[in-house]
Amino acid sequence: MASGYPNSPPAGLARQSSDLDDEVSLYSNARERRQWDKLSEFFAILKTTEHLENARIKSAIGRDEYTRECSALISQYKDAESALLADGSITSTVDFIKEYQLDCPYAMDRLVKYGVPATVLHRQVDERDQIGRARQAAETTQCFITAMDALKLEQRAVDEVQPLIYDLSDRLNKVDGLPNDYEGTQKTREWLVTLNAMRAADELSEDQARQLLHDLDTSYSAFFRYLEMTQKP
């Protein structure tokens, strides 16, 4: 017998449609909900960093604004990652990206590999009009001395050493006319990668500290030679 509702779906299909319309809950209690909220925030930080890096590459954002926003995202990322690792929500950022099929190569470089804004790693030619050479030299020299003194005073914790190397790398990339093959630029970049791979509470081994101090000393000597050459008539 035909149904009185010619446009109604067959009973089986109606049940399937009803099942599809049912809301799928990702959590069953407040604790699980907080966990999913933290995961979604972590996801958002990665995606936002990817968009920010794309904007930088396309020159769609100014240097200062990029540096400010990127520094904030790096800080948020480190806090979020530490919390998720601590409660076992993730095993690593790399595994998280694979599991949720995130396409974010620039965010990986910025957050996982380097841990500093791109403006710290890449020299900007326009800095020559903003800071005089004498001031550049003085500020960079002070960064070298501060970092070396800290190591000589046996500061070893990553959260003590990394900011000093960050500042030095930033200053070196603002020195107008510094040769592209200057060894200090590459060495500080390599140390930033090494330090970023460690936890804030980790400490440099004696061998690492000795090598870092040696690299800083040789880089400082090379920088001093550069200054002497630029001052010659």
Steps between C-alpha positions, in 0.01 A plus 500: 500500500638838402590746772283802557818713475634453148811702567608321820815283479495123548513389864859369477628819344314706758678314780841555332426870457400526864825330605705743291320795656587384852763718663829323571641607835878515530489498877292357782617714792653837585856367509476357147343824379794701639738260329331551162499876557878493555552289188290738291696799632826323412365429151405869464849618603660283230258617229530866602880479487480346153280788379730756662807354330319503166415866556866578574620321187248693290601830667142539618608593854755746634824387667416637846144369500618159379768480769252596772232253391746219433667541840158477667412184306833337585439568868145362480624195312764416760248531786237295317742229391642463853151460648392243239819298539468506877147359507567247223263658248776496235832321464658774286401787273618302198272207591209740562545653154508156338196374690284799406651527149606861539679661207716757675867484390569865584354462849718192551811698411407798713367322809671161511834555327605858577270633772571862404344741246649500151605862552754377754659265248496706182664837454290792386675757282269782610649492850788719380275806501367434850812430704843658457799274448661607826188407696470169315858412587462597867176307548633189327825510696302525823292194402818301437648599836178433692462151352863407559496635855188297580669178388815585693279546808374145436149586389386182328118494503339530157260772616803704612722445196249501212387865545864612488567316173168626364599862572844448348358346183249784471774762535732332251226504239462874543866582438523681170766363266583186696626243244261219408768244580562637851528191721318646799168521316498130419631391841236693695231362271620144562503556876146639489386178332682293763357698792149501357505120489561492876257566785524827693607315814772303320862599546792506260758234568853612579606402147215700347572804715869483413423472128251787514748722679765412241260578213409833658864588556606424142192678362573804717860511375377483140247777572774717653715449190204608286464818705870577464481458123199730468677771699805505275519805271 
